[in-house]
Amino acid sequence: MRSLLPLLLCLPASVLAAPDVPPPAQLGLCAACHRDDGRAGEPGVPRIAGQDETYLRDALNAYRRGKRDHSAMRAIAGALSDRDVEDFARWYSTRPACPPP
């Protein structure tokens, strides 16, 4: 049981509650930089896996409205529908923040 503790600490509560979240239809838009698992490996690209769903939704909406300044994110988020924003926020909030052991 002790060997599972580090893994459980890396999992967001939403993973335990909703493991069958389908990937967003336009996952490639985010995955190009953040990867489909949300654990971006490129310098300067934030890891978004396991972030709070509300935080992710609010951040995407802030980019859409121009309240956050990052040209690439503003362009990508500006093309998203409300449903896309919900789907991306739910998807990335349920991805484990830590890599598998």
Legacy VTK file of the C-alpha trace (Angstrom):
# vtk DataFile Version 3.0
C-alpha trace
ASCII
DATASET POLYDATA
POINTS 101 float
0.000 0.000 0.000
2.863 2.409 0.733
4.032 2.130 -2.877
0.699 3.503 -4.087
0.841 6.600 -1.895
3.100 8.702 -4.175
0.914 7.854 -7.162
-2.289 8.755 -5.334
-0.811 12.090 -4.284
-0.223 12.924 -7.950
-3.768 12.211 -9.027
-6.302 15.020 -8.957
-9.556 14.184 -7.198
-11.384 14.486 -10.514
-9.453 11.489 -11.894
-10.738 9.331 -9.102
-14.291 10.615 -9.588
-14.520 10.678 -13.415
-11.933 8.425 -15.086
-13.924 8.040 -18.318
-13.758 11.627 -19.554
-13.607 11.484 -23.355
-10.897 13.505 -25.109
-12.064 16.802 -26.604
-12.851 16.757 -30.312
-10.154 19.363 -30.977
-7.511 17.959 -28.611
-4.801 18.593 -31.200
-5.113 22.353 -30.689
-3.790 22.096 -27.132
-1.767 18.913 -27.529
0.544 20.595 -30.043
2.180 22.445 -27.133
0.815 20.948 -23.906
0.679 17.329 -25.190
-2.445 15.251 -24.883
-1.542 14.379 -21.294
-1.064 18.045 -20.302
2.490 17.476 -19.075
4.250 19.660 -21.625
7.905 18.943 -22.029
9.035 22.082 -23.831
10.609 24.985 -21.933
8.158 27.822 -21.372
5.060 25.669 -21.915
3.177 25.182 -18.656
2.032 21.820 -17.421
-1.736 21.903 -17.190
-2.417 18.284 -16.230
-4.293 17.990 -12.961
-5.038 21.704 -12.709
-8.374 22.678 -11.207
-11.141 22.541 -13.826
-12.502 25.971 -12.873
-9.026 27.497 -13.098
-8.494 26.042 -16.589
-11.902 27.210 -17.792
-11.324 30.708 -16.396
-7.853 30.884 -17.942
-9.121 29.869 -21.379
-11.931 32.386 -21.148
-9.468 35.104 -20.110
-7.389 34.356 -23.232
-10.568 34.424 -25.343
-11.469 37.858 -23.996
-7.956 39.266 -24.264
-7.560 39.585 -20.491
-4.494 37.339 -20.591
-1.743 38.332 -22.969
-0.128 35.529 -24.936
-0.549 35.828 -28.691
-0.656 32.104 -29.481
-3.050 31.311 -26.646
-5.299 34.250 -27.541
-5.503 33.064 -31.158
-6.203 29.450 -30.225
-8.636 30.197 -27.397
-10.383 32.809 -29.511
-11.432 30.084 -31.935
-12.927 27.865 -29.218
-16.620 27.543 -28.510
-17.982 27.567 -24.971
-18.353 23.777 -25.256
-14.720 23.417 -26.371
-13.574 25.391 -23.322
-15.624 23.144 -21.033
-14.286 20.003 -22.713
-10.642 21.109 -22.545
-10.927 22.187 -18.904
-12.540 18.882 -17.932
-10.039 16.808 -19.951
-6.863 18.413 -18.624
-8.146 18.587 -15.038
-8.538 14.801 -15.098
-5.059 14.060 -16.443
-2.551 12.919 -13.789
-0.085 15.673 -12.917
2.777 13.240 -12.335
4.163 10.730 -14.815
3.287 7.066 -14.267
5.758 5.233 -11.998
LINES 1 102
101 0 1 2 3 4 5 6 7 8 9 10 11 12 13 14 15 16 17 18 19 20 21 22 23 24 25 26 27 28 29 30 31 32 33 34 35 36 37 38 39 40 41 42 43 44 45 46 47 48 49 50 51 52 53 54 55 56 57 58 59 60 61 62 63 64 65 66 67 68 69 70 71 72 73 74 75 76 77 78 79 80 81 82 83 84 85 86 87 88 89 90 91 92 93 94 95 96 97 98 99 100
